[in-house]
Amino acid sequence: MRAPQRSAEARAPRPANLLVHGDAKDLGAFVAAGSADLAYLDPPFKVEKAFGARLTRGASRARGPIAYDDTWPSLEAYLAWLEERLAVVREALSPRGTMWLHLDQRAVHEAKGVCDRVFGARRFRGEVVWVPGNGSKSKTGPGMSHQTLLLYARGPDPIWNGKDPSLRAPFAATSLDFHFKSVDADGRRYRDRVVGDKTYRYYADEGRALGSVWTDCPSMAANTPLRAETTGYPTQKPLKLLDRIVRATSDIGSLVVDPFCGSGTTLVAAAAIDRRFAGCDVGELAIQTSQRRLDAGGIAYRARRATP
Ligand SMILES: C[S@@+](CC[C@H](N)C(=O)[O-])C[C@H]1O[C@@H](n2cnc3c(N)ncnc32)[C@H](O)[C@@H]1O
């Protein structure tokens, strides 16, 4: 008896990447438990407004179609919604996986308590203050000119590629002149610092650790029609920010998850440096925008719809 013929589509290799149209709480149906090295979460911030999209160059976002609604009955309702999805994300993470939660002053302090509950307070690895560089004004207090990213690990030994050039900045000229006076056999300038009974060697060409305040990823790159990466989707994050996050906390071949992928920034950033991705968004416009972006970049993926 002849074996049944498989269609050409069935024989074609299935792309490892996934784009799911659905609620982040159902992510577990698509991403195997313990499989993701990195999850980046950029959920609604509890801004208490609906966000419109700019569909054509020159159009106004405020008058465009609603991309997503960020209004909530109460802070408690918002936190309960977030906690349910954080728990799903934690399950998807590998033992060396990490989760970045990107929020702002509206809910980040309360969300920290929620993350402590879901991940355990001892799994908190620190926070990044991202300065989008938009300016801000307020009549009642300091205008908020930063957003906060909380970093949590699934286990005790998370991936952290601290030597990656994207996490380094050049040493100041005065520091180079004053401290880096030695040269090794390969011609590299360095300084040795003795702390207690240990000697630490720093190379001038490796630069200094960038630290936790990031001012060099302007949001404007993703939000002006003058830049190619701008899609018109509201609250789109710059590729440079996601590139740094992906490089810092995943390796080549890692699975990167973005349960609130919006315009697909994380997916594009991950694919560009040889990571696999699983993106998800509940919004029709978000999925269309992500698809357009991935297709334009020639990035293969499977599209799925979560059953409500
Ligand atoms: C701040 S935006 C993400 C922007 C994205 N990082 C980018 O660069 O374009 C938040 C996204 O969360 C999505 N969202 C809201 N509720 C969701 C849910 N329950 N599940 C999945 N996505 C949801 C919205 O549709 C919106 O696209």
The ligand as an SDF file (V2000), in Angstrom:
LIG
                    3D

 27 29  0  0  0  0  0  0  0  0999 V2000
    1.7770   49.3770   25.4950 C   0  0  0  0  0  0  0  0  0  0  0  0
    1.0760   48.4700   24.1750 S   0  0  0  0  0  0  0  0  0  0  0  0
    2.4340   47.4800   23.6040 C   0  0  0  0  0  0  0  0  0  0  0  0
    3.3120   48.2330   22.6380 C   0  0  0  0  0  0  0  0  0  0  0  0
    4.4510   47.4040   22.0690 C   0  0  0  0  0  0  0  0  0  0  0  0
    5.4570   47.1170   23.0550 N   0  0  0  0  0  0  0  0  0  0  0  0
    5.0780   48.0570   20.8530 C   0  0  0  0  0  0  0  0  0  0  0  0
    6.2850   48.3270   20.8510 O   0  0  0  0  0  0  0  0  0  0  0  0
    4.3480   48.3210   19.8940 O   0  0  0  0  0  0  0  0  0  0  0  0
    0.0840   47.3270   25.0640 C   0  0  0  0  0  0  0  0  0  0  0  0
   -0.5890   46.2800   24.2110 C   0  0  0  0  0  0  0  0  0  0  0  0
   -1.2720   45.3620   25.0620 O   0  0  0  0  0  0  0  0  0  0  0  0
   -2.3690   44.8300   24.3260 C   0  0  0  0  0  0  0  0  0  0  0  0
   -3.2980   44.1580   25.2630 N   0  0  0  0  0  0  0  0  0  0  0  0
   -4.1800   44.6990   26.1170 C   0  0  0  0  0  0  0  0  0  0  0  0
   -4.8130   43.7330   26.8300 N   0  0  0  0  0  0  0  0  0  0  0  0
   -4.2930   42.5530   26.4020 C   0  0  0  0  0  0  0  0  0  0  0  0
   -4.5080   41.1910   26.7630 C   0  0  0  0  0  0  0  0  0  0  0  0
   -5.4000   40.8630   27.6950 N   0  0  0  0  0  0  0  0  0  0  0  0
   -3.7880   40.2380   26.1340 N   0  0  0  0  0  0  0  0  0  0  0  0
   -2.8910   40.5610   25.1550 C   0  0  0  0  0  0  0  0  0  0  0  0
   -2.6640   41.8350   24.7680 N   0  0  0  0  0  0  0  0  0  0  0  0
   -3.3420   42.8160   25.3940 C   0  0  0  0  0  0  0  0  0  0  0  0
   -2.9330   46.0520   23.6180 C   0  0  0  0  0  0  0  0  0  0  0  0
   -3.7450   45.6710   22.5150 O   0  0  0  0  0  0  0  0  0  0  0  0
   -1.6490   46.7950   23.2370 C   0  0  0  0  0  0  0  0  0  0  0  0
   -1.2670   46.4680   21.9240 O   0  0  0  0  0  0  0  0  0  0  0  0
  1  2  1  0
  2  3  1  0
  2 10  1  0
  3  4  1  0
  4  5  1  0
  5  6  1  0
  5  7  1  0
  7  8  2  0
  7  9  1  0
 10 11  1  0
 11 12  1  0
 11 26  1  0
 12 13  1  0
 13 14  1  0
 13 24  1  0
 14 15  1  0
 14 23  1  0
 15 16  2  0
 16 17  1  0
 17 18  1  0
 17 23  2  0
 18 19  1  0
 18 20  2  0
 20 21  1  0
 21 22  2  0
 22 23  1  0
 24 25  1  0
 24 26  1  0
 26 27  1  0
M  CHG  2   2   1   9  -1
M  END
$$$$
